[in-house]
Amino acid sequence: MKQYLRLRPFKAISFDLDDTLYHNAPHIIKAESALSLFMQEQFNTPTNWGITQWRELKAQVIAVHGELAHDTTAARYEVLRQALIQWDYSEIEASQGAQQGLECFCFHRSDFTVDDGVLNLLSDLGKQYPLIGITNGNVDARRVGLNDALEFVVHPGHGVRMKPYSDLFDLSCQHLDIQTNELLHIGDHPISDVLGARHAGCQSLWLNLQADEGGRAQHILPHLEIEQLQEIRRLIE
């Protein structure tokens, strides 16, 4: 554990979820593959429609509806709906199909369970501090086994912006009835988690997953840096 700034007393701990409490990429890949297969089986997907077309359509949707940049679930629904309309489905068919596709993606996106070692760590930490989740993603914390470990999880959307904006940190501290400097945020991303937490006035612990490859803090220093999640136990020893 590396210390860059003096850690002050804190009253609660927040965790990023994706790539902090579990490796996220395999679950996203699985969900994307399931969604792609679902769309091919249920709708007349053009033969030339692939990842490039999905990305271009998403960029177009975000350009028109800027608020969807902060709501991954709503953005995916709208991209699916717009695609179906482009494929000559009616408005009603497109809305229903987009909802079905979204449900398919969300099911597979959260179709896993967090490792027991991580859940045991959270259980031990939770005996001394309230634990919460602050995520830009849309994982179902209940389905992946985090419902008992975390008091609540906040997501962006409905006017609440993603990290590194301070919205999620401010909202969490309001729910916890603490000052922002009384929250210790733990996450893997140097911008979303470290920069976001510091700019919100929270304390920051960076899980540096690229330490072996020379990864170093950028933009702003965290209070603490670790390379393995289990190092957090030192906070309660």
VOZA-213672 format. One record per residue (C-alpha): residue in three letters; x, y, z; residue number from 1. Coordinates in nm, 3 decimals. Layout:
VOZA-213672
   type      east     north        up   seq
    ALA         X         Y         Z   NUM
...
END
This chain:
VOZA-213672
   type      east     north        up   seq
    MET     0.000     0.000     0.000     1
    LYS     0.138     0.339    -0.104     2
    GLN     0.037     0.660     0.070     3
    TYR     0.049     0.990    -0.115     4
    LEU    -0.172     1.204     0.111     5
    ARG    -0.257     1.182     0.478     6
    LEU    -0.572     0.980     0.524     7
    ARG    -0.813     1.153     0.761     8
    PRO    -1.076     0.973     0.968     9
    PHE    -1.367     0.859     0.751    10
    LYS    -1.716     0.737     0.837    11
    ALA    -1.809     0.529     0.531    12
    ILE    -1.652     0.351     0.235    13
    SER    -1.780     0.351    -0.122    14
    PHE    -1.676     0.105    -0.390    15
    ASP    -1.676     0.127    -0.764    16
    LEU    -1.818    -0.203    -0.892    17
    ASP    -1.700    -0.285    -1.246    18
    ASP    -1.334    -0.394    -1.250    19
    THR    -1.296    -0.314    -0.881    20
    LEU    -1.501    -0.589    -0.715    21
    TYR    -1.493    -0.819    -1.020    22
    HIS    -1.343    -0.841    -1.368    23
    ASN    -1.612    -0.686    -1.584    24
    ALA    -1.504    -0.750    -1.944    25
    PRO    -1.611    -1.118    -1.971    26
    HIS    -1.962    -1.036    -1.852    27
    ILE    -2.002    -0.747    -2.097    28
    ILE    -1.874    -0.962    -2.384    29
    LYS    -2.117    -1.238    -2.291    30
    ALA    -2.409    -0.994    -2.272    31
    GLU    -2.320    -0.826    -2.602    32
    SER    -2.296    -1.166    -2.775    33
    ALA    -2.631    -1.276    -2.632    34
    LEU    -2.795    -0.952    -2.743    35
    SER    -2.649    -0.979    -3.093    36
    LEU    -2.780    -1.334    -3.127    37
    PHE    -3.120    -1.232    -2.992    38
    MET    -3.153    -0.950    -3.246    39
    GLN    -3.053    -1.180    -3.531    40
    GLU    -3.301    -1.447    -3.430    41
    GLN    -3.596    -1.219    -3.354    42
    PHE    -3.560    -0.943    -3.613    43
    ASN    -3.452    -0.893    -3.974    44
    THR    -3.105    -0.765    -3.893    45
    PRO    -2.932    -0.639    -4.211    46
    THR    -2.649    -0.866    -4.323    47
    ASN    -2.403    -0.575    -4.319    48
    TRP    -2.496    -0.468    -3.965    49
    GLY    -2.211    -0.517    -3.719    50
    ILE    -2.022    -0.351    -3.437    51
    THR    -1.927    -0.051    -3.653    52
    GLN    -2.290     0.023    -3.732    53
    TRP    -2.391    -0.011    -3.365    54
    ARG    -2.117     0.231    -3.260    55
    GLU    -2.209     0.482    -3.529    56
    LEU    -2.575     0.469    -3.431    57
    LYS    -2.490     0.511    -3.062    58
    ALA    -2.280     0.819    -3.143    59
    GLN    -2.572     0.964    -3.340    60
    VAL    -2.816     0.897    -3.056    61
    ILE    -2.586     1.057    -2.797    62
    ALA    -2.533     1.358    -3.023    63
    VAL    -2.908     1.419    -3.032    64
    HIS    -2.982     1.315    -2.673    65
    GLY    -2.678     1.429    -2.474    66
    GLU    -2.833     1.324    -2.143    67
    LEU    -2.809     0.958    -2.251    68
    ALA    -2.429     0.980    -2.224    69
    HIS    -2.493     0.953    -1.848    70
    ASP    -2.742     0.665    -1.860    71
    THR    -2.609     0.344    -2.015    72
    THR    -2.939     0.157    -1.982    73
    ALA    -3.153     0.426    -2.142    74
    ALA    -2.891     0.478    -2.413    75
    ARG    -2.889     0.109    -2.504    76
    TYR    -3.269     0.102    -2.522    77
    GLU    -3.277     0.404    -2.752    78
    VAL    -3.004     0.265    -2.978    79
    LEU    -3.198    -0.061    -3.015    80
    ARG    -3.520     0.128    -3.082    81
    GLN    -3.361     0.348    -3.346    82
    ALA    -3.201     0.046    -3.514    83
    LEU    -3.535    -0.131    -3.541    84
    ILE    -3.695     0.179    -3.688    85
    GLN    -3.414     0.194    -3.946    86
    TRP    -3.490    -0.171    -4.026    87
    ASP    -3.849    -0.069    -4.114    88
    TYR    -4.024    -0.182    -3.797    89
    SER    -4.312     0.032    -3.670    90
    GLU    -4.277     0.259    -3.367    91
    ILE    -4.469     0.011    -3.150    92
    GLU    -4.269    -0.287    -3.278    93
    ALA    -3.944    -0.096    -3.229    94
    SER    -4.031     0.002    -2.872    95
    GLN    -4.133    -0.350    -2.779    96
    GLY    -3.830    -0.503    -2.950    97
    ALA    -3.592    -0.260    -2.786    98
    GLN    -3.734    -0.347    -2.445    99
    GLN    -3.697    -0.719    -2.515   100
    GLY    -3.340    -0.670    -2.633   101
    LEU    -3.258    -0.461    -2.329   102
    GLU    -3.397    -0.729    -2.097   103
    CYS    -3.185    -0.991    -2.275   104
    PHE    -2.871    -0.782    -2.233   105
    CYS    -2.938    -0.697    -1.868   106
    PHE    -3.002    -1.061    -1.779   107
    HIS    -2.669    -1.179    -1.917   108
    ARG    -2.486    -0.868    -1.798   109
    SER    -2.556    -0.960    -1.434   110
    ASP    -2.549    -1.338    -1.472   111
    PHE    -2.259    -1.404    -1.232   112
    THR    -2.171    -1.393    -0.864   113
    VAL    -1.891    -1.194    -0.701   114
    ASP    -1.611    -1.413    -0.566   115
    ASP    -1.642    -1.534    -0.208   116
    GLY    -1.307    -1.379    -0.119   117
    VAL    -1.437    -1.035    -0.213   118
    LEU    -1.767    -1.089    -0.031   119
    ASN    -1.579    -1.198     0.282   120
    LEU    -1.365    -0.885     0.263   121
    LEU    -1.675    -0.667     0.236   122
    SER    -1.836    -0.852     0.525   123
    ASP    -1.536    -0.779     0.747   124
    LEU    -1.518    -0.415     0.641   125
    GLY    -1.891    -0.378     0.692   126
    LYS    -1.856    -0.459     1.060   127
    GLN    -1.675    -0.128     1.108   128
    TYR    -1.801     0.100     0.829   129
    PRO    -2.116     0.149     0.621   130
    LEU    -2.036     0.024     0.269   131
    ILE    -2.202     0.149    -0.050   132
    GLY    -2.154     0.119    -0.425   133
    ILE    -2.096     0.407    -0.667   134
    THR    -2.095     0.287    -1.027   135
    ASN    -2.130     0.429    -1.377   136
    GLY    -2.258     0.091    -1.494   137
    ASN    -2.588    -0.091    -1.471   138
    VAL    -2.503    -0.421    -1.302   139
    ASP    -2.777    -0.562    -1.077   140
    ALA    -2.605    -0.565    -0.738   141
    ARG    -2.866    -0.799    -0.595   142
    ARG    -2.817    -1.066    -0.860   143
    VAL    -2.437    -1.065    -0.837   144
    GLY    -2.444    -1.113    -0.459   145
    LEU    -2.373    -0.761    -0.333   146
    ASN    -2.714    -0.684    -0.186   147
    ASP    -2.619    -0.793     0.166   148
    ALA    -2.268    -0.643     0.150   149
    LEU    -2.363    -0.290     0.039   150
    GLU    -2.622    -0.067     0.203   151
    PHE    -2.715     0.083    -0.133   152
    VAL    -2.578     0.137    -0.484   153
    VAL    -2.614     0.457    -0.683   154
    HIS    -2.617     0.471    -1.064   155
    PRO    -2.619     0.767    -1.303   156
    GLY    -2.926     0.864    -1.501   157
    HIS    -3.240     1.075    -1.460   158
    GLY    -3.032     1.391    -1.440   159
    VAL    -2.756     1.239    -1.223   160
    ARG    -2.428     1.249    -1.415   161
    MET    -2.158     0.982    -1.431   162
    LYS    -1.829     0.992    -1.248   163
    PRO    -1.599     1.189    -1.261   164
    TYR    -1.878     1.445    -1.210   165
    SER    -1.949     1.486    -0.841   166
    ASP    -2.323     1.400    -0.862   167
    LEU    -2.299     1.037    -0.745   168
    PHE    -2.058     1.123    -0.464   169
    ASP    -2.274     1.412    -0.345   170
    LEU    -2.589     1.201    -0.360   171
    SER    -2.424     0.919    -0.165   172
    CYS    -2.302     1.148     0.111   173
    GLN    -2.648     1.301     0.141   174
    HIS    -2.798     0.953     0.186   175
    LEU    -2.530     0.865     0.443   176
    ASP    -2.570     1.204     0.618   177
    ILE    -2.195     1.266     0.615   178
    GLN    -1.961     1.530     0.474   179
    THR    -1.787     1.446     0.147   180
    ASN    -1.445     1.435     0.317   181
    GLU    -1.582     1.163     0.546   182
    LEU    -1.626     0.922     0.254   183
    LEU    -1.340     0.700     0.135   184
    HIS    -1.397     0.594    -0.226   185
    ILE    -1.223     0.286    -0.367   186
    GLY    -1.201     0.225    -0.740   187
    ASP    -0.982     0.117    -1.028   188
    HIS    -1.018     0.409    -1.268   189
    PRO    -0.774     0.702    -1.234   190
    ILE    -1.024     0.947    -1.382   191
    SER    -1.372     0.822    -1.291   192
    ASP    -1.276     0.710    -0.941   193
    VAL    -0.965     0.899    -0.831   194
    LEU    -1.023     1.231    -1.005   195
    GLY    -1.397     1.209    -0.948   196
    ALA    -1.365     1.141    -0.576   197
    ARG    -1.100     1.406    -0.520   198
    HIS    -1.293     1.675    -0.706   199
    ALA    -1.603     1.587    -0.502   200
    GLY    -1.402     1.641    -0.183   201
    CYS    -1.390     1.272    -0.091   202
    GLN    -1.086     1.071     0.005   203
    SER    -0.959     0.826    -0.254   204
    LEU    -0.801     0.481    -0.258   205
    TRP    -0.688     0.370    -0.603   206
    LEU    -0.683     0.002    -0.699   207
    ASN    -0.401     0.013    -0.955   208
    LEU    -0.457    -0.294    -1.170   209
    GLN    -0.181    -0.188    -1.414   210
    ALA     0.093    -0.156    -1.152   211
    ASP     0.288    -0.446    -1.305   212
    GLU     0.284    -0.265    -1.639   213
    GLY     0.411     0.060    -1.492   214
    GLY     0.072     0.219    -1.438   215
    ARG     0.099     0.537    -1.235   216
    ALA    -0.142     0.792    -1.097   217
    GLN    -0.236     1.063    -1.347   218
    HIS    -0.417     1.396    -1.328   219
    ILE    -0.437     1.390    -0.948   220
    LEU    -0.298     1.171    -0.670   221
    PRO    -0.516     0.940    -0.461   222
    HIS    -0.468     0.933    -0.088   223
    LEU    -0.368     0.567    -0.106   224
    GLU    -0.276     0.318    -0.379   225
    ILE    -0.301    -0.060    -0.370   226
    GLU    -0.240    -0.336    -0.625   227
    GLN    -0.463    -0.607    -0.476   228
    LEU    -0.811    -0.556    -0.333   229
    GLN    -0.731    -0.762    -0.023   230
    GLU    -0.478    -0.498     0.083   231
    ILE    -0.777    -0.298     0.205   232
    ARG    -0.777    -0.522     0.513   233
    ARG    -0.494    -0.309     0.645   234
    LEU    -0.747    -0.033     0.702   235
    ILE    -0.920    -0.237     0.972   236
    GLU    -0.621    -0.418     1.124   237
END
